[in-house]
Amino acid sequence: MLRRWLVVGPAILGILGTLTAVRSAAAQELPAPDKAKTVEMFRVPNYCEGVCFDHDGNGYISWGKSITKFSLDGKNAVWVETGAPNGHKVLADGTHLVCDAMHHAVLKLAADGKMLDPASKECDGKPLRGPNDLTLDAANGGFYFSDPGGSSIDNLIGTIHYVDKAGKTTLLDDGLAFPNGIVLAPDGKKLYLAESQKNRVLVYEVTEPGKVGEPKVYAELPQKNMEAGQIDNQPDGMCLDAAGNLYVAHYGMKQVQVLDPMGKLIRQYDGGNTTTSNVAFGGPEMNQLFITGGIGKEAGEGGLFRIDLGVKGLVILPPKQ
């Protein structure tokens, strides 16, 4: 696919004075890193990710071949085993979408965990390689997902796709170095993508549901500092707050990076773990940030962590039908 890379600065994305005001307000609402305590909620036997919440406030995380269901007091139990679950979202009717690399598909599960027909398993007659993460386009009944399967900095075969309400999967972009976390802006006009092996976040203009323009570099992220115990620098899962700030789980950096609406780095929060993998807002007031990842350099264990930010997260869960 033809691509014309553009590196964008604040001036290109809007009126400079307005953007400065938005950036300042966004930064002021967020607590300073030393005022934001990262609390461990519980551990699972393996590296984990895919944190999300359902209509009843229950949370879910993916690890190994399992999905664990948890409550806000930390009580948890295995909900279902799928194979290799990752990104996870809940639909208006209570069914679940789960990216699963073992099945090479975006799975669809009933509210009780029963496996239904896959939501996507091929595109243009070609099987998917290994879907990783997804974001809902609730207004139009579809969703976007990333498929990094087999891709790397030396093998640029990563793709992103759109699945419409009729179930048709469309290729949106290819030639990516491990596309990972993916987030749709609330107005549906921007699609953010973590390109892990290039340590950056891309942004696409959504021209209409399931159609995007050329990618632009939204932000280049900080590089690892080995002396600080940082072992890698790959952006992973992402989420937005109500002010438009983007929260990026930064794998290997022990951090969650926060980018303002113009892509400027405004905060760095402790991820609570080494291989920080995913983030989502939850809680009764939607102002708690939940973080997953692997504990220790070998990431033999996984953990769920929480920061009580006091900042409203963007609600991505569609109203219950």
C-alpha beads as a LAMMPS data file, in Angstrom:
LAMMPS data file: protein, C-alpha beads

321 atoms
320 bonds

1 atom types
1 bond types

-500.0 500.0 xlo xhi
-500.0 500.0 ylo yhi
-500.0 500.0 zlo zhi

Masses

1 110.0

Atoms # bond

1 1 1 0.000 0.000 0.000
2 1 1 1.317 3.397 -0.972
3 1 1 2.142 5.551 2.008
4 1 1 3.308 9.145 2.215
5 1 1 4.687 9.683 5.702
6 1 1 4.150 13.068 7.278
7 1 1 5.553 14.279 10.572
8 1 1 3.110 16.750 12.058
9 1 1 3.603 19.518 14.598
10 1 1 1.033 21.394 16.666
11 1 1 0.688 24.211 14.125
12 1 1 -0.440 21.817 11.428
13 1 1 -3.246 20.359 13.522
14 1 1 -5.024 23.592 14.435
15 1 1 -4.824 27.159 15.589
16 1 1 -1.741 27.560 17.769
17 1 1 -3.318 29.721 20.463
18 1 1 -6.240 27.360 20.983
19 1 1 -3.991 24.331 21.073
20 1 1 -1.728 25.907 23.679
21 1 1 -4.739 26.567 25.890
22 1 1 -6.034 23.015 25.477
23 1 1 -2.607 21.584 26.245
24 1 1 -2.204 23.714 29.345
25 1 1 -5.655 22.807 30.675
26 1 1 -5.105 19.108 30.013
27 1 1 -1.801 19.097 31.873
28 1 1 -3.189 21.035 34.833
29 1 1 -5.989 18.515 35.419
30 1 1 -3.612 15.583 35.675
31 1 1 -1.847 14.895 38.974
32 1 1 1.943 15.123 39.069
33 1 1 3.654 11.712 38.832
34 1 1 4.765 11.863 42.486
35 1 1 1.128 12.416 43.536
36 1 1 -0.217 9.451 41.543
37 1 1 0.322 6.256 43.529
38 1 1 0.387 2.990 41.583
39 1 1 -1.264 0.196 43.585
40 1 1 -0.986 -3.527 42.856
41 1 1 -4.394 -5.244 42.788
42 1 1 -3.489 -8.877 42.099
43 1 1 -1.178 -11.158 40.128
44 1 1 -1.679 -13.925 37.565
45 1 1 0.810 -16.662 36.585
46 1 1 1.840 -15.026 33.288
47 1 1 2.312 -11.680 31.585
48 1 1 -1.106 -10.098 31.069
49 1 1 -2.867 -7.462 29.005
50 1 1 -6.241 -6.718 27.384
51 1 1 -7.866 -4.966 30.369
52 1 1 -11.507 -3.891 29.859
53 1 1 -14.834 -3.592 31.720
54 1 1 -18.418 -4.748 31.183
55 1 1 -21.757 -3.046 31.942
56 1 1 -21.829 -4.390 35.494
57 1 1 -18.402 -2.969 36.316
58 1 1 -16.596 -6.290 36.146
59 1 1 -13.091 -6.174 34.712
60 1 1 -11.229 -8.638 32.500
61 1 1 -7.566 -9.253 31.741
62 1 1 -5.946 -11.630 29.250
63 1 1 -2.989 -13.860 30.153
64 1 1 -1.594 -17.115 28.773
65 1 1 -4.548 -18.998 27.317
66 1 1 -7.007 -17.487 29.802
67 1 1 -9.171 -14.472 30.513
68 1 1 -9.580 -13.603 34.183
69 1 1 -12.649 -11.747 35.456
70 1 1 -12.202 -9.427 38.447
71 1 1 -14.080 -7.032 40.701
72 1 1 -12.815 -3.672 41.898
73 1 1 -11.900 -5.115 45.308
74 1 1 -9.346 -7.369 43.568
75 1 1 -11.295 -10.629 43.764
76 1 1 -10.662 -12.598 40.595
77 1 1 -11.091 -15.956 38.887
78 1 1 -10.541 -17.439 35.440
79 1 1 -13.601 -16.623 33.298
80 1 1 -12.773 -18.590 30.147
81 1 1 -9.891 -20.129 28.203
82 1 1 -9.642 -19.276 24.515
83 1 1 -6.043 -20.008 23.476
84 1 1 -4.052 -16.779 23.237
85 1 1 -6.373 -13.867 24.141
86 1 1 -5.273 -10.256 24.000
87 1 1 -7.271 -7.093 23.206
88 1 1 -10.826 -7.227 24.540
89 1 1 -13.976 -5.086 24.324
90 1 1 -17.611 -5.558 25.345
91 1 1 -20.504 -4.727 23.007
92 1 1 -23.893 -3.168 23.764
93 1 1 -25.619 -6.562 23.865
94 1 1 -23.114 -7.889 26.406
95 1 1 -21.141 -10.055 23.996
96 1 1 -17.351 -9.848 24.005
97 1 1 -14.841 -9.298 21.201
98 1 1 -11.404 -10.803 21.898
99 1 1 -8.331 -10.746 19.674
100 1 1 -6.760 -14.201 19.787
101 1 1 -3.477 -15.013 18.052
102 1 1 -3.872 -18.786 18.380
103 1 1 -7.184 -18.712 16.531
104 1 1 -5.868 -16.066 14.076
105 1 1 -9.173 -14.296 14.619
106 1 1 -11.194 -11.742 16.506
107 1 1 -13.373 -14.017 18.581
108 1 1 -16.922 -13.328 19.700
109 1 1 -17.982 -14.677 23.092
110 1 1 -21.374 -14.683 24.789
111 1 1 -21.784 -12.927 28.130
112 1 1 -21.209 -16.279 29.853
113 1 1 -17.985 -16.903 27.908
114 1 1 -19.438 -19.363 25.399
115 1 1 -17.641 -19.233 22.032
116 1 1 -19.764 -17.871 19.172
117 1 1 -18.882 -17.546 15.491
118 1 1 -15.743 -15.370 15.068
119 1 1 -16.277 -11.686 14.391
120 1 1 -13.387 -11.737 11.884
121 1 1 -11.025 -14.436 10.678
122 1 1 -10.065 -13.343 7.149
123 1 1 -9.741 -10.297 4.924
124 1 1 -10.107 -10.386 1.142
125 1 1 -9.957 -14.163 1.255
126 1 1 -6.701 -14.238 3.236
127 1 1 -6.608 -15.562 6.811
128 1 1 -5.669 -13.151 9.567
129 1 1 -2.218 -13.714 11.069
130 1 1 -2.576 -12.710 14.711
131 1 1 -5.010 -9.951 15.788
132 1 1 -3.711 -8.017 18.789
133 1 1 -5.975 -5.150 19.860
134 1 1 -9.230 -3.473 18.872
135 1 1 -11.304 -0.340 19.329
136 1 1 -15.069 0.014 18.897
137 1 1 -16.815 2.227 16.376
138 1 1 -20.037 2.010 18.363
139 1 1 -21.784 4.801 16.441
140 1 1 -21.615 2.747 13.251
141 1 1 -21.746 -0.772 14.665
142 1 1 -18.206 -1.690 13.629
143 1 1 -14.704 -1.957 15.057
144 1 1 -11.066 -1.442 14.092
145 1 1 -8.305 -3.906 14.940
146 1 1 -4.559 -4.361 14.552
147 1 1 -2.890 -7.511 13.203
148 1 1 0.878 -7.515 13.852
149 1 1 1.261 -11.274 13.342
150 1 1 4.801 -12.020 12.157
151 1 1 5.711 -8.375 11.631
152 1 1 8.824 -6.612 12.894
153 1 1 11.131 -3.742 12.042
154 1 1 12.695 -6.057 9.457
155 1 1 9.443 -7.597 8.246
156 1 1 6.934 -4.845 7.572
157 1 1 3.794 -6.909 7.129
158 1 1 1.681 -5.574 10.002
159 1 1 -1.850 -4.476 9.116
160 1 1 -4.904 -2.694 10.489
161 1 1 -8.494 -3.523 9.553
162 1 1 -12.120 -2.440 9.920
163 1 1 -15.092 -4.734 10.452
164 1 1 -18.462 -3.186 9.608
165 1 1 -21.820 -4.013 11.172
166 1 1 -22.468 -6.594 8.459
167 1 1 -19.270 -8.434 9.438
168 1 1 -17.181 -7.521 6.382
169 1 1 -13.460 -7.078 7.128
170 1 1 -11.579 -4.393 5.165
171 1 1 -7.828 -3.754 5.005
172 1 1 -7.023 -0.152 5.953
173 1 1 -3.221 -0.087 5.997
174 1 1 -0.250 -2.430 5.774
175 1 1 3.558 -2.307 5.840
176 1 1 3.649 -1.667 9.593
177 1 1 6.268 -2.669 12.178
178 1 1 4.110 -4.477 14.754
179 1 1 0.883 -2.437 14.912
180 1 1 -0.459 -2.771 18.426
181 1 1 -2.747 -0.600 20.588
182 1 1 -5.498 1.099 18.582
183 1 1 -7.958 3.785 19.715
184 1 1 -10.743 5.664 17.916
185 1 1 -11.352 9.278 18.951
186 1 1 -14.857 9.885 20.385
187 1 1 -15.925 11.921 17.345
188 1 1 -14.835 9.068 15.095
189 1 1 -12.555 11.326 13.054
190 1 1 -9.134 10.141 14.236
191 1 1 -7.681 6.671 14.680
192 1 1 -4.581 6.332 16.875
193 1 1 -2.206 3.387 16.450
194 1 1 0.857 2.285 18.423
195 1 1 3.553 1.086 16.029
196 1 1 5.525 -0.848 18.601
197 1 1 8.824 -1.573 16.896
198 1 1 9.239 2.007 15.727
199 1 1 8.471 3.354 19.232
200 1 1 5.864 5.803 18.008
201 1 1 2.172 6.549 17.790
202 1 1 0.545 7.155 14.421
203 1 1 -2.706 8.963 13.694
204 1 1 -5.042 8.446 10.754
205 1 1 -7.801 10.781 9.631
206 1 1 -11.013 8.766 9.367
207 1 1 -12.691 10.034 6.190
208 1 1 -15.743 7.825 6.750
209 1 1 -16.373 4.697 8.817
210 1 1 -13.872 2.086 7.681
211 1 1 -11.843 4.447 5.504
212 1 1 -8.699 6.332 6.558
213 1 1 -6.194 8.726 5.043
214 1 1 -2.420 8.425 5.061
215 1 1 -0.777 7.883 8.477
216 1 1 0.952 10.739 10.236
217 1 1 3.401 10.531 13.117
218 1 1 1.491 11.711 16.178
219 1 1 4.324 11.229 18.661
220 1 1 7.813 9.772 18.930
221 1 1 8.133 8.240 22.392
222 1 1 11.024 8.307 24.910
223 1 1 13.871 5.823 24.546
224 1 1 14.777 3.275 27.219
225 1 1 17.308 4.035 29.941
226 1 1 19.025 0.768 30.871
227 1 1 20.475 2.297 34.040
228 1 1 16.922 2.939 35.249
229 1 1 15.990 -0.699 34.689
230 1 1 14.117 -0.001 31.470
231 1 1 14.607 -2.950 29.118
232 1 1 12.676 -1.925 26.003
233 1 1 10.655 0.915 24.470
234 1 1 7.612 -0.329 22.580
235 1 1 4.193 1.352 22.829
236 1 1 1.458 -1.189 23.491
237 1 1 -2.182 -0.705 24.576
238 1 1 -3.704 2.786 24.741
239 1 1 -6.775 4.640 25.989
240 1 1 -8.142 8.196 26.093
241 1 1 -9.453 10.404 28.865
242 1 1 -12.420 12.744 28.502
243 1 1 -10.095 15.712 27.809
244 1 1 -8.538 13.956 24.804
245 1 1 -5.241 12.958 26.417
246 1 1 -3.841 9.651 25.157
247 1 1 -2.451 7.130 27.682
248 1 1 0.148 4.756 26.240
249 1 1 1.331 1.603 28.011
250 1 1 5.058 1.660 27.237
251 1 1 6.350 -1.908 27.205
252 1 1 9.769 -2.296 28.853
253 1 1 9.769 1.271 30.181
254 1 1 7.833 0.606 33.420
255 1 1 5.702 3.587 32.460
256 1 1 2.442 4.917 31.109
257 1 1 3.153 7.881 28.830
258 1 1 0.473 10.567 28.591
259 1 1 0.225 12.618 25.402
260 1 1 -1.901 15.738 25.141
261 1 1 -4.346 16.226 22.211
262 1 1 -1.490 17.527 20.079
263 1 1 0.845 14.624 20.778
264 1 1 3.078 16.358 23.337
265 1 1 4.311 14.250 26.260
266 1 1 2.840 15.786 29.425
267 1 1 3.073 13.045 32.070
268 1 1 4.943 9.795 32.800
269 1 1 3.283 7.541 35.375
270 1 1 4.680 4.454 37.091
271 1 1 3.237 1.378 35.356
272 1 1 3.849 -0.815 38.391
273 1 1 5.512 -3.464 36.251
274 1 1 8.395 -3.890 33.806
275 1 1 6.624 -4.798 30.584
276 1 1 3.688 -2.386 30.838
277 1 1 1.164 -3.663 28.305
278 1 1 -2.299 -2.143 28.479
279 1 1 -4.410 0.577 30.087
280 1 1 -8.109 1.275 30.565
281 1 1 -10.225 3.626 32.646
282 1 1 -12.774 2.124 35.019
283 1 1 -14.320 2.409 38.458
284 1 1 -17.642 3.925 39.600
285 1 1 -16.550 7.423 38.553
286 1 1 -14.488 6.299 35.540
287 1 1 -11.468 8.070 37.049
288 1 1 -9.248 5.117 37.903
289 1 1 -6.571 3.978 35.456
290 1 1 -6.022 0.206 35.344
291 1 1 -2.691 -1.098 34.046
292 1 1 -1.498 -4.568 33.046
293 1 1 1.907 -6.047 32.295
294 1 1 4.621 -8.443 33.287
295 1 1 6.492 -8.373 36.590
296 1 1 10.255 -8.765 36.548
297 1 1 12.697 -8.779 33.644
298 1 1 11.617 -12.234 32.536
299 1 1 7.919 -11.327 32.928
300 1 1 7.186 -14.706 34.479
301 1 1 4.240 -13.236 36.385
302 1 1 1.598 -10.757 35.341
303 1 1 -0.102 -8.115 37.421
304 1 1 -2.993 -5.674 37.441
305 1 1 -2.308 -2.220 38.883
306 1 1 -4.399 0.874 39.515
307 1 1 -3.821 4.617 39.736
308 1 1 -6.605 6.753 41.223
309 1 1 -6.040 9.657 38.851
310 1 1 -9.181 11.619 39.632
311 1 1 -9.416 12.394 35.904
312 1 1 -12.415 11.207 33.913
313 1 1 -11.699 8.554 31.354
314 1 1 -13.439 8.390 28.000
315 1 1 -16.387 6.015 28.175
316 1 1 -15.967 3.463 25.381
317 1 1 -18.505 0.913 26.584
318 1 1 -21.664 1.243 24.437
319 1 1 -24.936 1.679 26.400
320 1 1 -26.446 -1.660 27.337
321 1 1 -29.211 -2.858 25.091

Bonds

1 1 1 2
2 1 2 3
3 1 3 4
4 1 4 5
5 1 5 6
6 1 6 7
7 1 7 8
8 1 8 9
9 1 9 10
10 1 10 11
11 1 11 12
12 1 12 13
13 1 13 14
14 1 14 15
15 1 15 16
16 1 16 17
17 1 17 18
18 1 18 19
19 1 19 20
20 1 20 21
21 1 21 22
22 1 22 23
23 1 23 24
24 1 24 25
25 1 25 26
26 1 26 27
27 1 27 28
28 1 28 29
29 1 29 30
30 1 30 31
31 1 31 32
32 1 32 33
33 1 33 34
34 1 34 35
35 1 35 36
36 1 36 37
37 1 37 38
38 1 38 39
39 1 39 40
40 1 40 41
41 1 41 42
42 1 42 43
43 1 43 44
44 1 44 45
45 1 45 46
46 1 46 47
47 1 47 48
48 1 48 49
49 1 49 50
50 1 50 51
51 1 51 52
52 1 52 53
53 1 53 54
54 1 54 55
55 1 55 56
56 1 56 57
57 1 57 58
58 1 58 59
59 1 59 60
60 1 60 61
61 1 61 62
62 1 62 63
63 1 63 64
64 1 64 65
65 1 65 66
66 1 66 67
67 1 67 68
68 1 68 69
69 1 69 70
70 1 70 71
71 1 71 72
72 1 72 73
73 1 73 74
74 1 74 75
75 1 75 76
76 1 76 77
77 1 77 78
78 1 78 79
79 1 79 80
80 1 80 81
81 1 81 82
82 1 82 83
83 1 83 84
84 1 84 85
85 1 85 86
86 1 86 87
87 1 87 88
88 1 88 89
89 1 89 90
90 1 90 91
91 1 91 92
92 1 92 93
93 1 93 94
94 1 94 95
95 1 95 96
96 1 96 97
97 1 97 98
98 1 98 99
99 1 99 100
100 1 100 101
101 1 101 102
102 1 102 103
103 1 103 104
104 1 104 105
105 1 105 106
106 1 106 107
107 1 107 108
108 1 108 109
109 1 109 110
110 1 110 111
111 1 111 112
112 1 112 113
113 1 113 114
114 1 114 115
115 1 115 116
116 1 116 117
117 1 117 118
118 1 118 119
119 1 119 120
120 1 120 121
121 1 121 122
122 1 122 123
123 1 123 124
124 1 124 125
125 1 125 126
126 1 126 127
127 1 127 128
128 1 128 129
129 1 129 130
130 1 130 131
131 1 131 132
132 1 132 133
133 1 133 134
134 1 134 135
135 1 135 136
136 1 136 137
137 1 137 138
138 1 138 139
139 1 139 140
140 1 140 141
141 1 141 142
142 1 142 143
143 1 143 144
144 1 144 145
145 1 145 146
146 1 146 147
147 1 147 148
148 1 148 149
149 1 149 150
150 1 150 151
151 1 151 152
152 1 152 153
153 1 153 154
154 1 154 155
155 1 155 156
156 1 156 157
157 1 157 158
158 1 158 159
159 1 159 160
160 1 160 161
161 1 161 162
162 1 162 163
163 1 163 164
164 1 164 165
165 1 165 166
166 1 166 167
167 1 167 168
168 1 168 169
169 1 169 170
170 1 170 171
171 1 171 172
172 1 172 173
173 1 173 174
174 1 174 175
175 1 175 176
176 1 176 177
177 1 177 178
178 1 178 179
179 1 179 180
180 1 180 181
181 1 181 182
182 1 182 183
183 1 183 184
184 1 184 185
185 1 185 186
186 1 186 187
187 1 187 188
188 1 188 189
189 1 189 190
190 1 190 191
191 1 191 192
192 1 192 193
193 1 193 194
194 1 194 195
195 1 195 196
196 1 196 197
197 1 197 198
198 1 198 199
199 1 199 200
200 1 200 201
201 1 201 202
202 1 202 203
203 1 203 204
204 1 204 205
205 1 205 206
206 1 206 207
207 1 207 208
208 1 208 209
209 1 209 210
210 1 210 211
211 1 211 212
212 1 212 213
213 1 213 214
214 1 214 215
215 1 215 216
216 1 216 217
217 1 217 218
218 1 218 219
219 1 219 220
220 1 220 221
221 1 221 222
222 1 222 223
223 1 223 224
224 1 224 225
225 1 225 226
226 1 226 227
227 1 227 228
228 1 228 229
229 1 229 230
230 1 230 231
231 1 231 232
232 1 232 233
233 1 233 234
234 1 234 235
235 1 235 236
236 1 236 237
237 1 237 238
238 1 238 239
239 1 239 240
240 1 240 241
241 1 241 242
242 1 242 243
243 1 243 244
244 1 244 245
245 1 245 246
246 1 246 247
247 1 247 248
248 1 248 249
249 1 249 250
250 1 250 251
251 1 251 252
252 1 252 253
253 1 253 254
254 1 254 255
255 1 255 256
256 1 256 257
257 1 257 258
258 1 258 259
259 1 259 260
260 1 260 261
261 1 261 262
262 1 262 263
263 1 263 264
264 1 264 265
265 1 265 266
266 1 266 267
267 1 267 268
268 1 268 269
269 1 269 270
270 1 270 271
271 1 271 272
272 1 272 273
273 1 273 274
274 1 274 275
275 1 275 276
276 1 276 277
277 1 277 278
278 1 278 279
279 1 279 280
280 1 280 281
281 1 281 282
282 1 282 283
283 1 283 284
284 1 284 285
285 1 285 286
286 1 286 287
287 1 287 288
288 1 288 289
289 1 289 290
290 1 290 291
291 1 291 292
292 1 292 293
293 1 293 294
294 1 294 295
295 1 295 296
296 1 296 297
297 1 297 298
298 1 298 299
299 1 299 300
300 1 300 301
301 1 301 302
302 1 302 303
303 1 303 304
304 1 304 305
305 1 305 306
306 1 306 307
307 1 307 308
308 1 308 309
309 1 309 310
310 1 310 311
311 1 311 312
312 1 312 313
313 1 313 314
314 1 314 315
315 1 315 316
316 1 316 317
317 1 317 318
318 1 318 319
319 1 319 320
320 1 320 321
